[in-house]
Amino acid sequence: MNKLDRTTAPAFHEIDSINFVLPTIKKLNNAVPYIEYNAGTEELVKIDFVFKAGTKYQTKGLVASMTSAMLKEGTNSFSSLEIANKIDFYGAFLETEVNSDYATITLYSLNKHLTNVLPVLKEILTNVNFPQEEFDKKIKIKKQQYLINLEKVETIASIGYSKHVYKGTKYENTVELNSFDEITRQDCVDYFNAFYNFGEMAIFVAGKVDSSVFELINSTFGKLETPKTDSDFVFGKNDFSPTFQFIEKKGAIQSCIRIGKPIINIDHPDYNKLKVMNTIFGGYFGSRLMTNIREEKGYTYGIGSVIMAKENMGNMIIYTEVGADVTQAAINEIRKEIKDMQTNKVTEGELTKVKNYMLGSLLQNTDGPFDLLERYKTIYFYNLPNNYYDTYMTDIKSITSEEIINLANTYLNDLSFIVAGSQEVS
């Protein structure tokens, strides 16, 4: 019997390539795009109906999120309880989501029950009626949540960061306390009619998908009218300028720090390699920021940095919450780590570790039809080439320590500091 030697690490194999499978792309009879990953082993499918109805299109705070939240609250034929019971009876799950750019309605269902649950979804998309009573309940709950969150330094700093970094654009936060009193049910009706447009919709399907799934979706939604709208959407011009802003929250025992700036988007040639630099700096648990400020100094439970891509612009944000008494010290250490990234070469050992981490994460995030679908959405919505993930891997594997210094000097400067807490800092 062979004895396991626990002193020897398992053999390591570098990831050479990832076979990123492309989806099948079709169109319904009414020309609605249909994107499909047939790669599941269980009789389960996930269907996403995606609309150009994100928060950037709203002209009044809360409208996009309230419209999304109200979709399951009643139609001309069914109450919210009846909708929930019909979905639950067949073991399905329905959820709605909205972000800055898109609104999504997602259905999870066993294949054998699609004939029963798809008509419910069609009813929602064609006959939603936004009941006043349900609307009033949701607004009341959301207002209470907002008031509670306003007591948190995290919320205060996040709002301040959004207003500053996205200033002048449609990504700027527009929700204020008075938004809860100004929004009406009719605002949601008008928003739905304007932006939940079948002519601007795409359907994404993943799981164990055979031809009957497409035929059923096509027969259910392929006859709907798909008018094209002449959009007068204007994103706006970003009016960012670096600043240091302290927002006082008396009595707060912690401070929330948000540091960042607008940055290049995912289609920029530097983007993939910038992700490597950011991962070293603050993008994973073994990053420089975590090692220094969490592990060595003990100032925080968690700290990180993220590069976020949105349809119209990107941004980089460094985020953490620290004890009020160590806020200045934490900021000083963040500045120190920025300077170190800009002046000292990353060691080959650290660079190799981060490359392997990023390649491993990509491999993990393409495991199964649902993950593949999410990765392909990046290609689809940002209009990237189909070989994007091959390029991504090449960029990660080829980056040098010299390039990382250049990237740090190019992008880790002119940052804005937004700090909310009880002790003023500089």
DOLUMTI-341304 format. One record per residue (C-alpha): residue in three letters; x, y, z. Coordinates in steps of 0.5 Angstrom, whole numbers, plus 2048, in hexadecimal, padded with zeros to 3 digits. Layout:
# DOLUMTI-341304
ALAXYZ...
END
This chain:
# DOLUMTI-341304
MET800800800ASN8038077FELYS80380C803LEU801813802ASP807818802ARG80481E805THR80A822805THR80B8227FDALA8068277FAPRO8028247F4ALA8058257EDPHE80482B7EAHIS80182C7E2GLU8018337DFILE7FB8347DBASP7FD8357D4SER7F68367D1ILE7EE8367D2ASN7EA8337CDPHE7E48397CEVAL7DF8367CALEU7DA83B7C6PRO7D383B7C7THR7CE8397C1ILE7CA8407BFLYS7C48407BCLYS7BE8457BBLEU7B78447BDASN7B18457B8ASN7B184C7B9ALA7B984D7B9VAL7BA84D7C0PRO7C184B7C2TYR7C18447C5ILE7C88427C8GLU7C983A7CATYR7CE8367CEASN7CB82F7CEALA7D182C7D3GLY7CD8297D9THR7CC8227DCGLU7C68247E0GLU7BF8257DDLEU7BF82C7DFVAL7C08337DBLYS7C183A7DDILE7BE83F7D8ASP7C08477D9PHE7BB84C7D5VAL7C08527D5PHE7BE8597D3LYS7C18607D2ALA7BE8627D9GLY7C38647DETHR7C386A7E3LYS7C786E7DETYR7C186F7DAGLN7BC8727DFTHR7BB8797E0LYS7B98787E7GLY7BC8757EDLEU7B986E7EFVAL7B586D7E8ALA7B98677E5SER7BA8637EBMET7B38647EDTHR7B18627E6SER7B585C7E7ALA7B385A7EEMET7AB85B7ECLEU7AB8567E6LYS7A98507EBGLU7A48547EFGLY79E8537EATHR79B8537E3ASN7948547E0SER79384C7E1PHE79784A7E7SER79884D7EESER79F84D7F1LEU79D8477F5GLU79B8437EFILE7A18457EBALA7A58427F1ASN7A183C7F2LYS7A183A7EBILE7A983B7EAASP7AA8377F1PHE7A58317EFTYR7A982F7E9GLY7B08307EDALA7B28367E9PHE7B583C7ECLEU7B48437E9GLU7B98497EATHR7BA8507E8GLU7C08557E8VAL7C285B7E5ASN7C985F7E5SER7CB8657E2ASP7CB8637DBTYR7C685D7DAALA7BF85A7DETHR7BF8527DEILE7B984D7DFTHR7BC8467E1LEU7B88407E1TYR7BB8397E4SER7B68337E2LEU7B782C7E1ASN7B682A7D9LYS7AF8277DAHIS7AC82C7DDLEU7AE8327D8THR7A78317D5ASN7A48337DBVAL7A88397DELEU7AA83C7D7PRO7A383F7D7VAL7A38427DELEU7AA8467DBLYS7A68487D5GLU7A084B7D9ILE7A584F7DDLEU7A98517D7THR7A28537D3ASN79D8557D9VAL7A18577DFASN79C85C7E2PHE7A085F7E8PRO79B85F7EEGLN79B8657F2GLU79A8617F9GLU7A085D7F7PHE7A48637F5ASP7A38677FBLYS7A58617FFLYS7AC8617FCILE7AD8687FCLYS7AC868803ILE7B0863804LYS7B6865800LYS7B586C803GLN7B686980AGLN7BC865808TYR7BF86B805LEU7BF86F80BILE7C286980FASN7C886980ALEU7C987080AGLU7CB86F811LYS7D186B80FVAL7D786E80DGLU7D8869807THR7D286C804ILE7D4873805ALA7DA872802SER7D886E7FCILE7D38737FAGLY7D88787FATYR7DD8747F6SER7D78737F1LYS7D587A7F0HIS7DD87D7F0VAL7E08777EBTYR7DA8777E6LYS7D887E7E7GLY7D58817E0THR7D387A7DELYS7CD8767DETYR7D08717E3GLU7D08777E8ASN7CC8757EETHR7C58787EEVAL7C28757F4GLU7C087A7FALEU7BC87A800ASN7B687E7FCSER7B78797F6PHE7B28747FAASP7AD8797FBGLU7AD87C7F4ILE7AD8757F0THR7A68737EEARG7A386C7EBGLN7A28707E4ASP7AA8717E4CYS7AB8697E4VAL7A58687DFASP7A886D7DATYR7AF86B7DBPHE7AD8647DAASN7AA8667D3ALA7B086A7D1PHE7B58657D3TYR7B385E7D3ASN7B285E7CCPHE7B28577C8GLY7B685A7C3GLU7BC85B7C7MET7BC8557CBALA7C084F7CBILE7BF8487CDPHE7C58447D0VAL7C383C7D2ALA7C88377D5GLY7C88307D8LYS7C582A7D5VAL7C282D7CFASP7BF8297C9SER7BB82B7C3SER7B582B7C7VAL7B78317CBPHE7B88367C6GLU7B28347C2LEU7AE8357C9ILE7B183C7CAASN7B083D7C3SER7A983B7C3THR7A883F7C9PHE7AC8467C8GLY7AD8467C0LYS7A78497BELEU7A784F7C3GLU7A88567BFTHR7AF8587BFPRO7AF8607BELYS7B58637BETHR7B686A7C2ASP7B98707C0SER7BD8717C6ASP7BF8787C8PHE7C48757CEVAL7CA87A7CFPHE7CF8777D4GLY7D287E7D6LYS7D98807D6ASN7DD87E7DCASP7DF8847E1PHE7E48807E5SER7EA8847E9PRO7EE8817EETHR7EC8837F5PHE7EC8817FDGLN7E6881800PHE7E4880807ILE7DD87F809GLU7DC87F811LYS7D787A814LYS7D787C81BGLY7D8876820ALA7DB87181BILE7DF86C81EGLN7E286A817SER7E486E810CYS7E286C809ILE7E786D804ARG7E686E7FDILE7EB86F7F8GLY7EB86F7F0LYS7EA8737EAPRO7E78727E3ILE7EB86D7DFILE7EC8697D8ASN7E68647D6ILE7E785D7D4ASP7E885E7CDHIS7EF8627CEPRO7F585F7CCASP7F88607D3TYR7F285D7D7ASN7F48567D8LYS7FB8577DALEU7F885D7DFLYS7F48577E2VAL7FA8537E4MET7FD85A7E7ASN7F785B7EBTHR7F78537EDILE7FE8547F0PHE7FC85B7F3GLY7F58597F6GLY7F18547F2TYR7F284E7F6PHE7F384B7FDGLY7FA84B7FCSER7FB8527FAARG8008577FCLEU7FA85B7FFMET7F7855803THR7FE853805ASN80085A808ILE7FA85D80BARG7F685780DGLU7FB85180FGLU801856811LYS7FE85C814GLY7F7859816TYR7F385F814THR7EE85C810TYR7EA85580FGLY7EA856808ILE7ED85B802GLY7EE85B7FBSER7EE85E7F4VAL7E985D7EEILE7E985F7E7MET7E285F7E5ALA7E085F7DELYS7D98627DCGLU7D68647D5ASN7D886B7D4MET7DE86C7D9GLY7E28687DEASN7E586A7E5MET7EA8677EAILE7E88677F1ILE7EC8667F8TYR7E88647FDTHR7E8862805GLU7E586480CVAL7EA865811GLY7EA867819ALA7E986F81AASP7EF86F81DVAL7F386C818THR7F0870812GLN7F6874810ALA7FB86F811ALA7F786A80CILE7F7870807ASN7FE871808GLU800869807ILE7FB869801ARG7FF86F7FELYS80686B800GLU8038657FCILE8028697F6LYS80986C7F6ASP80C8667F6MET8088637F0GLN80A8697ECTHR8128687EEASN8148617F0LYS81385B7EBVAL80F8567EDTHR81384F7EEGLU8128497EAGLY8108457EFGLU80A84A7F1LEU80884B7E9THR8088447E8LYS8048437EEVAL7FF8487ECLYS7FF8467E4ASN7FD83E7E7TYR7F88417EBMET7F48457E6LEU7F583F7E1GLY7F283B7E6SER7EC83F7E7LEU7EB8407E0LEU7EB8387DFGLN7E68387E5ASN7E183D7E3THR7E08397DCASP7DE8337DFGLY7D78317DDPRO7D28347D9PHE7D083A7DEASP7D783C7DFLEU7D883C7D7LEU7D28407D6GLU7D48457DBARG7DB8467D7TYR7D88467D1LYS7D484C7D3THR7DA8507D4ILE7DC84F7CCTYR7D58507CAPHE7D38567CETYR7DA85A7CDASN7DA8587C5LEU7E18547C6PRO7E484F7C2ASN7E28487C3ASN7EA8467C4TYR7EA84B7CATYR7EB8467CFASP7F18437CBTHR7F484A7CBTYR7F284B7D2MET7F68457D4THR7FC8477CFASP7FC84E7D3ILE7FD84B7DALYS8028467D8SER80684B7D4ILE8068517D9THR80D8537DCSER80F8577E2GLU81185D7DEGLU80A85D7DBILE80785D7E2ILE80B8637E4ASN8098677DELEU8028657DFALA8028677E7ASN80586E7E5THR80086F7DFTYR7FA86D7E3LEU7FB86D7EBASN7FB8757EBASP7F787B7EBLEU7F28777F0SER7ED8797F4PHE7EC8787FBILE7E58787FEVAL7E5876806ALA7DF87680AGLY7E0875812SER7E0879818GLN7E887B818GLU7EA880813VAL7F087E80FSER7F4880809
END
